[in-house]
Amino acid sequence: MRVLVTGGTGLIGRALVADLARDAHEVVVLSRNPVNAPALPSGVEVQPWDARTTAGWGALVNGIDVIVNLAGENISAGRWTAARKTRIVQSRLEAGRALVEAVAAATRKPRALIQASAAGYYGPHGAEPLTEDAPPGNDWLSQLAIEWEAITRPVEDFGVRRAVIRTGVVLSLEGGALPKIALPFRFFAGGPVGNGRQPFPWIHLADEVAAIRFLIDQQEARGPFNLTAPQALNNAEFSRALGRALRRPAWLPVPGLALRLLFGQMATVLLSGQNAVPTKLQRMGFTFRFPTIDAALSDLFQHAVKTASQ
C-alpha cells in the first residue's frame, strides 16, 4: 500500500509513519521544511510542499492508495491572538483544499482519505456521553472542527471513501499535552485543573495509530469516528491516575482564573471537555490495547523508565 501523509512530522504523524513503514508500506510525507523535519524511518519519502497548493507534489497522488490528512498548526503552541487563530484556521483549510485539488486532477484516485478533526467538535459539555451523532458545539473550537472536517468532503464526489477522526487528548511522552501536564506532578505540585469536573477525552498514542490503521483497512468505514478511549474520565480522575502512575500526590488544584490569565482564551481547552465515546469504532470491532487510564499511564511511564536505563 502506498500512503500519503500530511502532518507526518507531528506527534501522531511520526508514530503513524513509523508504524506503516514497519509493515513495509510505502509512505510519502509532505513537509513544509523537509530539511529540518524530524528523523523518519529509512525508506520514507519526504516531499516539500507549501501546505497551500499542489505545486511540486500534486502528481504524486496518482498511484496513492490512501491519504491521511493531519496537517494543521498546533492549537496549543501559544496564546490565541486574532492573528494566530487566523493562521490555525487557514493552515487546515488551505492544506485540505490542496488535497482536494490533487485528488480531482489524479487519473487514478486514492481509495480512501482519513481526515483529522478533534473531540472539540462537540463543544464544552458535562458528563453525558457523546456519540458521533451528537451535534456540534457553537464555540470557536467547534467551528474550527466543522470547517476542518468539511474541507475535504468534496473527495467523496470522486468516489473516495472518507473517514473523519475526532481525536481526544493523545497521551504520549514524545510530545503533546502529557509531558506538560506531568511536570508539576514530578515536583509534588500536581492536581486537577479548575473544578476538575470537566470531561477529559483521552487516547493512548498506540491506540490512536491502531485506530487510524483500522479505518484505513475497513472498507465500510465512512464518516466521523471518535478516537477516544472507552473509559470516561473527568479531569480530577485523570489527575489522580497520573499521581498514582508517578507516585506523587494530586492535591494542588490549578485555579481556572490563573489559567485564563496565563493562556487567555486558549485556557478553554483545559477548562472544558467532552465525554466523546468511541461508539462506531467499537461497533465495528476495534479493540483498544489501553482501554483504561491506569493501563495507559503505566505503559507510558514504565517504557520511559526502561528507555532511560538502556
N, C-alpha and C positions, 0 to 999 in steps of 0.2 A: 504494500500500500504506500502511496506517495501522499504526504500530508504537508500542507502549507499552514504555518503558524504565524500569526501576528501577535505581538506582545510576548514573543518567545523568550525574551531575556528577563521577564519579571518572575516573581516567585512561583506562580502557578505554571507559567510558560516553561521555565527551566526544568521543573520537575516533569512536566508532560513530555517535553522534547527528549529528555533523558530516558524516560520510560519507553517511548516509541522507538528510540534508537537501540535500546537493549533488545527489543524484539525484532531488530533488523528491518524496520520500516524506513523508507526514505523520507527524510524530513527537510523541508525548506523553511528557514526562519527569515522573515522580513524585519530588518532593523534600521532605525534611523541613524545609528552610529556603529556600523559593523566592526570598525577597527577597535573601538573601546568596549565592545559588547562582552559580557561575562563569558568565561570559557564554556563552550558547549561540547558535547561528545564528539569524538572523531567521526567524520563522515557526514556530519550535519552541514547542509549547505546554507550559508548566510548571504542574503541578498540585500543591498541597500534600497531603501525607499524613503520618500519624504512624508509618508503617512497621510498624504492628501490626494495623490494622483496615481495613475498606473504607469507613469514614466519609468522605463528601465526594467520593469518586472512583470507587467501585465500579461505578457505572452506565456509566462510560467504556469498560468492557470490551466492552459492546455496540458492535459495529462495528469493533473492533480486529482486525486480521488476524494480528499476531504480537506476542507478549510476549517481551521479553528481560530476564531477572531477574538483575541484577548486584548486588543490594542486599546489604550486609553491612558491619559495622565493619571498618576496616583492621586486619589482624592484626599489622602491623609498626609500629604507631604508638606503642608503649610496652611496658613490661615486662608479662609475663603474670602479673599477680596473679590470685588466685582470683576477685575481683570482675570484673576485666577479661575473663577467659576466659568468665565467665558472660555478659557483655554481647556478646562476639564471637559466641557460640553463639546467644543469643536474638535478636540482630539479624537473623540469617539465617533462623531458624525462624519468627519472628513475621511477617516480610515474606512468606515463602513461603506460610504459612497464609492470609494475607490475599489473596494472589493466587488461591489455590485457591478460596477463598470467593467471590471476584468472578467467577471463571470459572463456578462452579456456578450462580450467580444469573443469568448472562447468557443471554438468549434466543438470541442469535447468538454462538456460541462462536468464539474465535480458532482459526485453523487450525494454529498451532504455538506452542510455548513453548521458548525457549532458556534452559537453566538453568546458571548459573555453578557451577563447582567448581574444584578445583586438582589439580595433579600430586601434591601431598602425600597424595592419596587412597591411594597405594601404600605409603606409609611409607618409612623410610630403607632404601636398597638400595645394592648395589655397581653395577658397570658393566653388569650384564645388562640387555638390552632388555626393557622392559615395555610390552606391547600393552594395549589396552583390556580384554582378557580376564583380565589379571592380577588376583589377589585383592587386597583392601585390606590395609593395614598394621594395626597394633594400637596405635599411639601416639596422642597427643591430636589431632594434626592429621589423622590418618587418620579418627578417629572423627568429627571435625568435618565432614570432607568427606562421609562416609557419610550423616550426618544432613542435611546441606545438600542433597545430591542427592535424598534420599528425600522431602523435604518437599513438593515439587511433583508427585510421582509421581501423586497422585490425578487430575490433569487428564487423564491418559490414559484414565480411565474415562469421560470425557465426549467422547472421540473426538479429543482434541487431540494432535497429534504433538509429541513432546518429545525434544529433543537436549540432552545434558549436555556442557559444555565443561570438561575438566580442563586448566587452563592452567598453563604453566610461568612462569618469570620473564619478565615483559613488559619488553622493552628500549625505553626512550624517555627523552629528556632533559626531557620535560614533567612527569615525576613517577615514582613507583615506585622501584625499587631502584637503577637505574643511576647517577643523579646522586650518590647517597651512596657507592656503590662506587668511582666515578671520582674522588672528591675527593682521597683520599690520593695517587693516581697523579699528579694535577696538581702535587702538592708533592714529587714524586720519592720517595714513601714507600709505593707500592703493592706488592701482592704477593698470593699465594694465601691463602686462609683455612684455618686448621687445617693438616691434612696435604696439602690440595689434591687429594686423590684422590676426593672426593665428587662424584657426578654433578651437572651444572649444566643442568637442563632450561630452555630459553630460547625466546623467540619475539620477533621484531620487532613493534612495535605495529601497523604497517601490515598484517602478515600475520595478526595476531590479529583485526583488524577484518574483513579479507577472508575469513577462515575463518568468522567468525560470519555474514557476509552469505551465504557459500556454503551454510551449513547452513540458513539461512532459506529459501533458494531450492530446495534439494534435497528433493523430496517424500519420498524414501526414507530421509532422514537421521533415524535414531532411535537412542536410547541414548547411551552415552558416547563421546566423541571426545577424544583427546589433542591439545591445541593447543600443540604444541611443534615447533620446527624439526627437520628431519631429521638435521642434523649433531649427533652425540653429543659432548659435551664434559665434562671434569671441571673442577673449579674452577681448578686450576693452568693448564690450557689456556685457559680463559676469561681468566684474569689476563694471560697472555702476549699474547693477542689484544688485550685492552684496552690494554696497554702499547704495542703496535705502533700502534694507532689514535691514541693520544695522544702517540706518540713519547717515551715515558717507560719507564724500567726497571720490571720486575715482579719485584723481588728480595727484598722485605722481607715475609716471611710474618707473618700475624696469628695468634698462638697461640690455640688453642681455649680454654684456661683464661682468657685475658684477655677473650674474648668472653662466656664464661659469667659472669664477674664483672660485666661491663658490662651485659649484656642479660638475665641469668638464663635461664630456660627458653626464651625466645624465640631464643636463640643456636642452637637446634636447626635453625632454618630455614636458617642459614648453614653449619652444620657437617655437615649431611646432605643427601641429594638422591636423585633417582630418574632413571634413564635412560628416561623415558617417550617412546615413539616414536609418530609420527602415522600409524599403520598404516591406520586406517579412512579418514582424510582423503585420503591418497594413493591408496588403493584406489578411492575414489570420483572421483578425477580432479582433486583440488585441487592447484594449482601454487603453490609458495612463491615469492614475489618475492625473499626474502632467505633462501636455504637454508643459507648459511654464515655463521659469526660475523664473518669479516673483511668480507664484503659488508654485513652489518647494521650493524656499528660504523662502517664507512666512511661509509655513508649518513647515519647519525645525526650524527656529528661534522662532516662536511662541510656538512650542512644547517645545523647550528648556526653554523658559521663564516660561511656565506653570509647567514644571517639577521642576525647581529651586524654585518655590514659594510653592511647596507642602511640 
